[in-house]
Amino acid sequence: MPDPVLLCYCTCPDAASAQAIAEALIGERLAACVNRLPGVASTYCWQGQVTTDAEELLLIKTVASRFEALKTRLLALHPYELPELIAVPVERGHAAYLDWIRHSVGD
């Protein structure tokens, strides 16, 4: 059975940190592709205060077997005390693209 593909979400405080994380994950073959979406407004409760911040959203494509290594590296690079990292399994997609993701992060 092929390694399941994951789509991971992570917000970053600025373009520089988002780019650095994206380049590291791609360079270390922990992700096949990282899309950076600027202009995200995030509203959340942190330390008892409702806060709204401008952020950049990363959409990270990887496989299940690489997730723990990706998580470890992302947490080491990320400037937040508690970075967002959510992985969602890809149930369906273009088979050739999903195979490309698997090949890109494979050994």
N, CA, C and O atoms as a MOPAC input file, in Angstrom:
PM7 MOZYME 1SCF
protein

 N      0.85200 1    -1.18000 1     0.00000 1
 C      0.00000 1     0.00000 1     0.00000 1
 C      0.89600 1     1.24100 1     0.00000 1
 O      1.86900 1     1.29600 1     0.75200 1
 N      0.57900 1     2.23400 1    -0.83300 1
 C      1.41700 1     3.43600 1    -0.89300 1
 C      1.31300 1     4.26200 1     0.39200 1
 O      0.29800 1     4.24100 1     1.08800 1
 N      2.38800 1     4.98500 1     0.67900 1
 C      2.44500 1     5.86500 1     1.83900 1
 C      1.35300 1     6.93400 1     1.70800 1
 O      1.29200 1     7.61100 1     0.68100 1
 N      0.48800 1     7.10500 1     2.72000 1
 C     -0.56800 1     8.11800 1     2.61600 1
 C      0.00500 1     9.53200 1     2.49900 1
 O      0.97300 1     9.88300 1     3.17300 1
 N     -0.60500 1    10.32500 1     1.64000 1
 C     -0.21600 1    11.71900 1     1.46500 1
 C     -0.94600 1    12.56300 1     2.50400 1
 O     -2.11500 1    12.32300 1     2.80500 1
 N     -0.23900 1    13.55700 1     3.04900 1
 C     -0.80200 1    14.48100 1     4.02300 1
 C     -0.71000 1    15.90800 1     3.49900 1
 O      0.23600 1    16.26500 1     2.79700 1
 N     -1.69400 1    16.71000 1     3.84500 1
 C     -1.65400 1    18.14800 1     3.63100 1
 C     -1.57600 1    18.77500 1     5.01500 1
 O     -2.49000 1    18.62400 1     5.82600 1
 N     -0.47900 1    19.47900 1     5.28200 1
 C     -0.24400 1    20.06700 1     6.60100 1
 C     -0.40400 1    21.57600 1     6.54000 1
 O      0.02000 1    22.22100 1     5.58100 1
 N     -1.01400 1    22.12200 1     7.56100 1
 C     -1.22900 1    23.55900 1     7.67500 1
 C     -0.34600 1    24.11300 1     8.77900 1
 O     -0.22400 1    23.52100 1     9.85100 1
 N      0.27100 1    25.26200 1     8.50200 1
 C      1.10100 1    25.93200 1     9.51000 1
 C      1.06600 1    27.43200 1     9.23900 1
 O      1.29200 1    27.86000 1     8.10700 1
 N      0.78700 1    28.23200 1    10.25600 1
 C      0.83600 1    29.68100 1    10.10100 1
 C      2.17600 1    30.20000 1    10.60700 1
 O      2.77300 1    29.64700 1    11.53100 1
 N      2.63200 1    31.28500 1     9.96900 1
 C      3.90000 1    31.92900 1    10.32400 1
 C      3.65500 1    33.42100 1    10.49700 1
 O      2.72600 1    33.96800 1     9.90100 1
 N      4.48300 1    34.09300 1    11.31400 1
 C      4.24500 1    35.50800 1    11.58200 1
 C      4.60500 1    36.44500 1    10.43400 1
 O      4.13800 1    37.58300 1    10.39300 1
 N      5.43200 1    35.97500 1     9.50100 1
 C      5.89100 1    36.86500 1     8.43200 1
 C      6.43200 1    36.05100 1     7.25800 1
 O      6.61700 1    34.83800 1     7.34800 1
 N      6.67900 1    36.75600 1     6.15800 1
 C      7.15000 1    36.10200 1     4.93500 1
 C      8.53400 1    35.49000 1     5.11400 1
 O      8.80800 1    34.42000 1     4.57000 1
 N      9.39900 1    36.14400 1     5.85900 1
 C     10.76700 1    35.63300 1     6.01700 1
 C     10.78900 1    34.29000 1     6.73900 1
 O     11.47300 1    33.36500 1     6.30000 1
 N     10.05700 1    34.17100 1     7.83000 1
 C     10.04500 1    32.89000 1     8.55200 1
 C      9.34300 1    31.82100 1     7.72800 1
 O      9.76700 1    30.66500 1     7.73000 1
 N      8.27700 1    32.18700 1     7.02400 1
 C      7.57500 1    31.22800 1     6.17200 1
 C      8.49800 1    30.70400 1     5.07100 1
 O      8.52600 1    29.50400 1     4.79900 1
 N      9.24700 1    31.60200 1     4.44300 1
 C     10.16500 1    31.20000 1     3.37200 1
 C     11.27900 1    30.30700 1     3.90800 1
 O     11.63600 1    29.31100 1     3.27800 1
 N     11.82400 1    30.65800 1     5.06200 1
 C     12.90800 1    29.85700 1     5.64400 1
 C     12.43200 1    28.44000 1     5.97000 1
 O     13.14100 1    27.46800 1     5.71100 1
 N     11.25000 1    28.33000 1     6.53000 1
 C     10.69700 1    27.01300 1     6.85600 1
 C     10.42700 1    26.23200 1     5.57400 1
 O     10.77500 1    25.05500 1     5.48000 1
 N      9.81100 1    26.87600 1     4.59300 1
 C      9.50900 1    26.20600 1     3.32200 1
 C     10.78300 1    25.68700 1     2.66900 1
 O     10.83200 1    24.53500 1     2.23800 1
 N     11.80500 1    26.51700 1     2.59300 1
 C     13.05600 1    26.10100 1     1.95000 1
 C     13.72600 1    24.95500 1     2.70100 1
 O     14.26900 1    24.04400 1     2.07700 1
 N     13.69600 1    24.98900 1     4.02500 1
 C     14.30000 1    23.90000 1     4.80400 1
 C     13.55200 1    22.58900 1     4.57900 1
 O     14.17600 1    21.54900 1     4.36700 1
 N     12.23500 1    22.62900 1     4.62200 1
 C     11.45100 1    21.40100 1     4.44900 1
 C     11.63900 1    20.79800 1     3.06700 1
 O     11.72700 1    19.57800 1     2.92300 1
 N     11.70000 1    21.65500 1     2.04800 1
 C     11.93200 1    21.16300 1     0.68600 1
 C     13.36700 1    20.67600 1     0.54100 1
 O     13.60300 1    19.59200 1     0.00800 1
 N     14.30900 1    21.45500 1     1.00300 1
 C     15.72800 1    21.09700 1     0.88100 1
 C     16.09300 1    19.79700 1     1.56900 1
 O     16.98200 1    19.07200 1     1.12300 1
 N     15.39900 1    19.50800 1     2.66100 1
 C     15.66500 1    18.28100 1     3.42000 1
 C     14.73100 1    17.13700 1     3.02200 1
 O     14.70200 1    16.09800 1     3.68200 1
 N     13.98400 1    17.32500 1     1.96300 1
 C     13.05400 1    16.32500 1     1.41500 1
 C     12.03000 1    15.84000 1     2.44500 1
 O     11.63900 1    14.67200 1     2.45900 1
 N     11.61100 1    16.76500 1     3.30100 1
 C     10.54700 1    16.47600 1     4.26000 1
 C      9.18700 1    16.84900 1     3.68400 1
 O      8.15000 1    16.41000 1     4.18000 1
 N      9.20300 1    17.66000 1     2.63900 1
 C      7.98300 1    18.06800 1     1.93300 1
 C      8.27900 1    18.09200 1     0.44500 1
 O      9.40400 1    18.35700 1     0.02100 1
 N      7.24800 1    17.81200 1    -0.33600 1
 C      7.38600 1    17.85600 1    -1.79200 1
 C      7.11500 1    19.24900 1    -2.32400 1
 O      7.70500 1    19.67100 1    -3.31800 1
 N      6.22000 1    19.95900 1    -1.65600 1
 C      5.80700 1    21.29200 1    -2.10200 1
 C      5.27600 1    22.04500 1    -0.89000 1
 O      4.61200 1    21.46900 1    -0.02800 1
 N      5.57400 1    23.33100 1    -0.83600 1
 C      5.00800 1    24.20000 1     0.19700 1
 C      4.44900 1    25.43400 1    -0.49600 1
 O      5.18600 1    26.17300 1    -1.14800 1
 N      3.15500 1    25.65500 1    -0.35500 1
 C      2.52600 1    26.87000 1    -0.86200 1
 C      2.48800 1    27.88200 1     0.27300 1
 O      2.14900 1    27.54900 1     1.40900 1
 N      2.84300 1    29.13200 1    -0.05200 1
 C      2.79100 1    30.22200 1     0.92200 1
 C      1.65400 1    31.15400 1     0.55200 1
 O      1.60800 1    31.68800 1    -0.55600 1
 N      0.73200 1    31.34600 1     1.49400 1
 C     -0.42400 1    32.20600 1     1.26700 1
 C     -0.31900 1    33.41200 1     2.19500 1
 O     -0.59600 1    33.29600 1     3.38900 1
 N      0.07700 1    34.56700 1     1.66400 1
 C      0.16900 1    35.76300 1     2.50100 1
 C     -1.21200 1    36.36500 1     2.74800 1
 O     -2.18800 1    35.99700 1     2.09400 1
 N     -1.27800 1    37.28100 1     3.68700 1
 C     -2.50700 1    38.02900 1     3.91000 1
 C     -3.56500 1    37.30900 1     4.71600 1
 O     -4.74200 1    37.66000 1     4.64100 1
 N     -3.17000 1    36.30500 1     5.48800 1
 C     -4.12100 1    35.58900 1     6.33300 1
 C     -4.29500 1    36.39200 1     7.62600 1
 O     -3.31200 1    36.81200 1     8.23600 1
 N     -5.53700 1    36.60100 1     8.03500 1
 C     -5.82300 1    37.23800 1     9.31800 1
 C     -6.30200 1    36.15800 1    10.27600 1
 O     -7.31400 1    35.50400 1    10.02400 1
 N     -5.57900 1    35.97100 1    11.37100 1
 C     -5.92300 1    34.93100 1    12.34400 1
 C     -6.40600 1    35.58000 1    13.63600 1
 O     -5.73700 1    36.44700 1    14.19700 1
 N     -7.57800 1    35.14700 1    14.09900 1
 C     -8.11900 1    35.60100 1    15.37800 1
 C     -8.18100 1    34.39000 1    16.29600 1
 O     -8.71000 1    33.34200 1    15.92700 1
 N     -7.63400 1    34.54700 1    17.49300 1
 C     -7.52100 1    33.42600 1    18.41800 1
 C     -7.39400 1    33.96100 1    19.83900 1
 O     -7.14200 1    35.14800 1    20.04900 1
 N     -7.56900 1    33.07900 1    20.79800 1
 C     -7.38800 1    33.42900 1    22.20300 1
 C     -6.03000 1    32.89900 1    22.65200 1
 O     -5.76700 1    31.70100 1    22.55400 1
 N     -5.17100 1    33.78500 1    23.14100 1
 C     -3.83900 1    33.39200 1    23.60100 1
 C     -3.57600 1    34.06900 1    24.93700 1
 O     -3.62900 1    35.29400 1    25.04900 1
 N     -3.29500 1    33.26200 1    25.94200 1
 C     -3.01300 1    33.73300 1    27.30000 1
 C     -4.12300 1    34.64900 1    27.81200 1
 O     -3.87000 1    35.69200 1    28.41400 1
 N     -5.36400 1    34.22200 1    27.55100 1
 C     -6.52800 1    34.92100 1    28.06000 1
 C     -6.95400 1    36.14500 1    27.27100 1
 O     -7.90200 1    36.82000 1    27.67200 1
 N     -6.30000 1    36.45400 1    26.18100 1
 C     -6.61400 1    37.63500 1    25.38700 1
 C     -7.03000 1    37.22700 1    23.96700 1
 O     -6.40400 1    36.36800 1    23.34700 1
 N     -8.07900 1    37.85000 1    23.47600 1
 C     -8.45300 1    37.66100 1    22.07300 1
 C     -7.52800 1    38.53500 1    21.24200 1
 O     -7.39600 1    39.73600 1    21.47800 1
 N     -6.88900 1    37.90000 1    20.26200 1
 C     -5.86700 1    38.56100 1    19.46100 1
 C     -6.15100 1    38.32700 1    17.98300 1
 O     -6.64800 1    37.26900 1    17.59700 1
 N     -5.83600 1    39.30900 1    17.16900 1
 C     -5.88400 1    39.16000 1    15.71700 1
 C     -4.53600 1    39.57200 1    15.16700 1
 O     -4.03900 1    40.65800 1    15.46300 1
 N     -3.94300 1    38.69600 1    14.35800 1
 C     -2.63700 1    38.95300 1    13.76800 1
 C     -2.65800 1    38.65900 1    12.27500 1
 O     -3.40500 1    37.80200 1    11.80300 1
 N     -1.82800 1    39.38200 1    11.54800 1
 C     -1.57300 1    39.06100 1    10.14200 1
 C     -0.54800 1    37.93600 1    10.11600 1
 O      0.46300 1    37.99500 1    10.81700 1
 N     -0.80500 1    36.92100 1     9.31700 1
 C      0.09300 1    35.77600 1     9.23200 1
 C      0.22600 1    35.33100 1     7.78600 1
 O     -0.47600 1    35.81400 1     6.89800 1
 N      1.13900 1    34.40400 1     7.57400 1
 C      1.28700 1    33.74800 1     6.28100 1
 C      1.03300 1    32.26500 1     6.52200 1
 O      1.60000 1    31.67200 1     7.43900 1
 N      0.17900 1    31.67100 1     5.69500 1
 C     -0.19800 1    30.26800 1     5.84600 1
 C      0.63900 1    29.40100 1     4.92200 1
 O      0.77100 1    29.68700 1     3.73200 1
 N      1.20300 1    28.34200 1     5.48100 1
 C      1.91200 1    27.34700 1     4.68600 1
 C      0.99700 1    26.14800 1     4.47400 1
 O      0.38300 1    25.65300 1     5.41900 1
 N      0.90900 1    25.68500 1     3.23100 1
 C      0.25300 1    24.42400 1     2.88400 1
 C      1.36500 1    23.47700 1     2.46300 1
 O      1.97800 1    23.65400 1     1.41000 1
 N      1.61600 1    22.48900 1     3.27600 1
 C      2.77900 1    21.61600 1     3.13100 1
 C      2.30300 1    20.23400 1     2.69400 1
 O      1.44500 1    19.63300 1     3.34000 1
 N      2.87100 1    19.72700 1     1.58100 1
 C      2.52100 1    18.39400 1     1.09900 1
 C      3.64200 1    17.42100 1     1.42500 1
 O      4.80000 1    17.64400 1     1.07000 1
 N      3.28000 1    16.33100 1     2.11200 1
 C      4.24700 1    15.31700 1     2.50200 1
 C      3.53500 1    13.96400 1     2.57400 1
 O      2.40500 1    13.81700 1     2.11000 1
 N      4.21200 1    12.99400 1     3.15600 1
 C      3.62100 1    11.66700 1     3.35800 1
 C      3.69100 1    11.31100 1     4.83900 1
 O      4.48600 1    11.87200 1     5.59400 1
 N      2.84700 1    10.37200 1     5.23500 1
 C      2.72700 1    10.00600 1     6.64800 1
 C      4.05500 1     9.56800 1     7.26000 1
 O      4.35200 1     9.90500 1     8.40600 1
 N      4.84800 1     8.82400 1     6.50700 1
 C      6.11100 1     8.31000 1     7.06800 1
 C      7.13300 1     9.41000 1     7.32300 1
 O      8.09400 1     9.18100 1     8.05700 1
 N      6.96300 1    10.59600 1     6.74400 1
 C      7.89300 1    11.72100 1     6.93500 1
 C      7.36400 1    12.75200 1     7.92800 1
 O      8.05000 1    13.72600 1     8.23700 1
 N      6.13900 1    12.53800 1     8.43200 1
 C      5.51200 1    13.56200 1     9.26900 1
 C      6.28900 1    13.85600 1    10.54900 1
 O      6.49100 1    15.02500 1    10.87900 1
 N      6.72400 1    12.84700 1    11.26900 1
 C      7.41700 1    13.10300 1    12.54300 1
 C      8.71000 1    13.88800 1    12.33200 1
 O      9.02500 1    14.78700 1    13.11100 1
 N      9.45500 1    13.55500 1    11.28800 1
 C     10.67900 1    14.30200 1    10.98400 1
 C     10.33500 1    15.73200 1    10.56900 1
 O     11.01900 1    16.67400 1    10.97000 1
 N      9.28900 1    15.89700 1     9.77500 1
 C      8.84000 1    17.23300 1     9.37900 1
 C      8.44800 1    18.04200 1    10.60500 1
 O      8.83400 1    19.20400 1    10.73200 1
 N      7.69100 1    17.44200 1    11.49900 1
 C      7.25000 1    18.12900 1    12.71500 1
 C      8.44200 1    18.56400 1    13.55700 1
 O      8.49100 1    19.70400 1    14.01800 1
 N      9.39000 1    17.67900 1    13.75900 1
 C     10.57600 1    18.00900 1    14.55400 1
 C     11.32800 1    19.19100 1    13.95500 1
 O     11.73600 1    20.10200 1    14.67500 1
 N     11.51000 1    19.17300 1    12.65000 1
 C     12.25000 1    20.24900 1    11.98000 1
 C     11.47500 1    21.55300 1    12.00500 1
 O     12.04900 1    22.60900 1    12.27000 1
 N     10.16800 1    21.49500 1    11.73200 1
 C      9.34400 1    22.69900 1    11.74900 1
 C      9.34700 1    23.34200 1    13.13600 1
 O      9.48300 1    24.56100 1    13.24900 1
 N      9.20200 1    22.54900 1    14.17800 1
 C      9.19900 1    23.09100 1    15.53800 1
 C     10.54300 1    23.71300 1    15.89900 1
 O     10.59300 1    24.69300 1    16.64200 1
 N     11.62800 1    23.15500 1    15.38000 1
 C     12.95800 1    23.72100 1    15.64500 1
 C     13.14900 1    25.06700 1    14.94200 1
 O     13.84600 1    25.94000 1    15.45900 1
 N     12.54100 1    25.24000 1    13.78000 1
 C     12.71600 1    26.45700 1    12.98500 1
 C     11.71400 1    27.55800 1    13.31800 1
 O     12.00800 1    28.73800 1    13.12200 1
 N     10.56300 1    27.19800 1    13.80600 1
 C      9.44600 1    28.13700 1    13.93200 1
 C      9.66100 1    29.12500 1    15.07500 1
 O     10.10000 1    28.73200 1    16.15600 1
 N      9.35300 1    30.41400 1    14.84500 1
 C      9.56100 1    31.40800 1    15.89600 1
 C      8.48200 1    31.42800 1    16.98200 1
 O      8.70400 1    32.00900 1    18.04400 1
 N      7.33000 1    30.81400 1    16.74800 1
 C      6.26000 1    30.83800 1    17.75000 1
 C      6.55900 1    29.89600 1    18.90700 1
 O      7.22900 1    28.87800 1    18.73700 1
 N      6.06100 1    30.24500 1    20.07000 1
 C      6.13500 1    29.36600 1    21.24700 1
 C      5.30000 1    28.10800 1    21.03400 1
 O      5.67800 1    27.02200 1    21.47100 1
 N      4.16200 1    28.26100 1    20.35900 1
 C      3.24800 1    27.14000 1    20.08900 1
 C      2.79600 1    27.19800 1    18.63900 1
 O      1.70900 1    27.69700 1    18.34700 1
 N      3.62500 1    26.68700 1    17.72100 1
 C      3.25900 1    26.75200 1    16.30000 1
 C      2.05900 1    25.86100 1    15.97300 1
 O      1.86000 1    24.79700 1    16.55800 1
 N      1.28100 1    26.33900 1    15.02300 1
 C      0.20300 1    25.51900 1    14.47400 1
 C      0.82200 1    24.50300 1    13.52000 1
 O      1.62400 1    24.86100 1    12.65700 1
 N      0.45300 1    23.25600 1    13.67700 1
 C      0.79000 1    22.21700 1    12.70900 1
 C     -0.33800 1    21.20000 1    12.73800 1
 O     -0.50200 1    20.45600 1    13.70500 1
 N     -1.10400 1    21.18200 1    11.67000 1
 C     -2.24200 1    20.27600 1    11.54500 1
 C     -2.06300 1    19.48500 1    10.25300 1
 O     -1.85700 1    20.06400 1     9.18600 1
 N     -2.14300 1    18.16800 1    10.35500 1
 C     -2.00100 1    17.30200 1     9.18400 1
 C     -3.34000 1    16.64800 1     8.87000 1
 O     -3.99000 1    16.06600 1     9.73800 1
 N     -3.73400 1    16.76100 1     7.60400 1
 C     -4.99600 1    16.19600 1     7.14300 1
 C     -4.67400 1    15.16500 1     6.06000 1
 O     -3.96600 1    15.47700 1     5.10300 1
 N     -5.18400 1    13.94400 1     6.20200 1
 C     -4.93300 1    12.94900 1     5.15300 1
 C     -5.65200 1    13.32000 1     3.86100 1
 O     -6.78800 1    13.79400 1     3.88000 1
 N     -4.97900 1    13.10000 1     2.75500 1
 C     -5.56100 1    13.34300 1     1.43600 1
 C     -6.28000 1    12.06100 1     1.02200 1
 O     -5.65200 1    11.03200 1     0.77500 1
 N     -7.58300 1    12.14000 1     0.95200 1
 C     -8.39600 1    10.96600 1     0.62200 1
 C     -8.41100 1    10.67800 1    -0.87400 1
 O     -8.42000 1     9.52200 1    -1.29700 1
 N     -8.41500 1    11.74400 1    -1.66700 1
 C     -8.47000 1    11.59800 1    -3.12200 1
 C     -7.64300 1    12.69900 1    -3.75300 1
 O     -7.40700 1    13.74400 1    -3.14600 1
 N     -7.20500 1    12.45400 1    -4.97700 1
 C     -6.45900 1    13.45000 1    -5.72400 1
 C     -6.01700 1    12.87300 1    -7.05400 1
 O     -6.28800 1    11.71500 1    -7.37300 1
 N     -5.34200 1    13.69100 1    -7.80900 1
 C     -4.77900 1    13.26000 1    -9.09100 1
 C     -3.66100 1    12.26200 1    -8.79900 1
 O     -2.64800 1    12.62900 1    -8.20200 1
 N     -3.82800 1    11.02800 1    -9.20300 1
 C     -2.91300 1     9.94400 1    -8.83200 1
 C     -1.46400 1    10.25700 1    -9.19100 1
 O     -0.55900 1     9.98700 1    -8.40100 1
 N     -1.23800 1    10.81700 1   -10.36100 1
 C      0.13100 1    11.12700 1   -10.77300 1
 C      0.75000 1    12.18800 1    -9.86100 1
 O      1.93800 1    12.11200 1    -9.54900 1
 N     -0.04200 1    13.17500 1    -9.42900 1
 C      0.47200 1    14.20700 1    -8.51800 1
 C      0.78900 1    13.60500 1    -7.14900 1
 O      1.82300 1    13.91300 1    -6.55700 1
 N     -0.09300 1    12.75300 1    -6.65300 1
 C      0.14900 1    12.10700 1    -5.35800 1
 C      1.39100 1    11.22500 1    -5.42300 1
 O      2.15000 1    11.16100 1    -4.45600 1
 N      1.60900 1    10.54500 1    -6.54600 1
 C      2.82900 1     9.75100 1    -6.72600 1
 C      4.06400 1    10.65000 1    -6.75000 1
 O      5.11000 1    10.27800 1    -6.21900 1
 N      3.94900 1    11.83200 1    -7.36300 1
 C      5.05900 1    12.78700 1    -7.39400 1
 C      5.43100 1    13.22300 1    -5.97900 1
 O      6.61400 1    13.34100 1    -5.65800 1
 N      4.43100 1    13.46300 1    -5.13100 1
 C      4.70400 1    13.82000 1    -3.73500 1
 C      5.48000 1    12.69300 1    -3.06800 1
 O      6.49800 1    12.93200 1    -2.41900 1
 N      5.00100 1    11.47900 1    -3.22700 1
 C      5.68200 1    10.32700 1    -2.61100 1
 C      7.11200 1    10.21000 1    -3.11100 1
 O      8.02700 1     9.97800 1    -2.32000 1
 N      7.31600 1    10.36800 1    -4.40800 1
 C      8.64700 1    10.27100 1    -4.98200 1
 C      9.55900 1    11.40900 1    -4.47400 1
 O     10.74000 1    11.18600 1    -4.20700 1
 N      9.01300 1    12.60100 1    -4.34700 1
 C      9.80000 1    13.76700 1    -3.94500 1
 C     10.35200 1    13.68700 1    -2.53600 1
 O     11.41700 1    14.23400 1    -2.24900 1
 N      9.63200 1    13.00700 1    -1.65600 1
 C     10.09300 1    12.89500 1    -0.26300 1
 C     10.65500 1    11.51800 1     0.06000 1
 O     11.05100 1    11.25100 1     1.19500 1
 N     10.68700 1    10.63700 1    -0.95200 1
 C     11.19600 1     9.28300 1    -0.75000 1
 C     12.71600 1     9.25600 1    -0.65300 1
 O     13.40300 1    10.23600 1    -0.94100 1
 N     13.19700 1     8.13400 1    -0.25000 1
 C     14.65900 1     7.96100 1    -0.11500 1
 C     15.32700 1     7.71200 1    -1.42700 1
 O     16.54600 1     7.54700 1    -1.47800 1

